[in-house]
Amino acid sequence: MSDSNNKDLREVHQDINDKAEGIHDKLKERATMHLEPVIDMHYQLRETAKAKEIIEKAMNLAREEIPKGHVATYIPELGKEDPHQLGICLYPLKGDKICLGDYNTRFTMQSVSKVLMLIVALEVCGLKNVFRKVGMEPSGEAFDSLVELDVSNSKPYNPLINSGALAVCGLLLPEVSFQDMLRYTRNVCSDAGIELNEDVFDSEMKTCSRNRSIAYLLQSKGIITTDVEDTLRFYTKMCSMNVTAESLANLGKKLANDGVCSLDGKRYMSSRTARIAKTLMLTCGMYDGSGAFAIKVGIPTKSGVGGGLLSVSDKRAGIGVFGPALDAQGNSIAGCKLLREISNELRLNLFYDPEWNSDQDAEENVLTAMKAASVM
Ligand code: GLU
């Protein structure tokens, strides 16, 4: 190699080194910039008045989403809900409970109860038995899909979609009664007022041909060996328990504290069970909207078509939301917006990033619009 070539190469190396140093300096600068907000993580929740103000603002923004959503009508009784309701209860591990809007209104738990079924199944039947019947992967399909189960899979993708929850019910049925489940739900939600909503239960039992098909398909594959109609009734009763946003926040707070009530130290589930429930809520809790929700909000959450959202900000707070107008994936449209806002403002995102701001949201909207118009 000639001298001039060697010289070129040295210059290139020098250039790369200079650039790398520049990048390091920039990163160092940013790391110091980030240090303060990270140390300060817990401050917002202890400042109840300030947090309340932030949530109130977020509620106003979230209300603007309501006209874009619709209440669920495939269970006729749910179609009677007033779509304009919106409520939230945020219960920090340290600090006061913050309740706003329709936080005390009763609504049916619907798919949020899948978290409870999973918790009890893990505790009563054991991890191996549960995951012998269901997987732990996101499905990317609608909540009541049976296509992939039929065509390509020997077991449901995960316990938080209908097929998976029905499989879990098949395990639970020989072990516990619905009354046992109701009692546990009242305890873990610290809400003695939780009852079975008979009207919603009857309404769903008359119209649940899709869930019935799933249950028979599960039986044909040997995943459930219990009576199909009994299993379906057990599942539908679990979905028809009447809770409030506040009861969901009470449950979320125990999950956030690894299964223990921070007030009296009582354990409601093992920390392993709490961890599995939270992980699956993050990856599969919002059906085929789970990935986008994890990026935008970053709080493990489970939704139900009754408009409920159970969220767990780990080691920090339990959150319950109620907003019955739903988006296309069957998740509360205003509830998701509300969580997105407070996740940013109160730094609840698991992967909190101080530079994440509304500019990024705007950019993302442009990308979505471009995709929709097939420009990309
Ligand atoms: N009971 C409802 C069903 O099985 C629950 C669905 C949901 O909340 O997503 O269709």
Residues whose N, C-alpha, C, O or C-beta is under 5 A from the ligand:
A	BS01	LIG	Q110 S111 F143 N162 C239 S303 G304 V305 G306
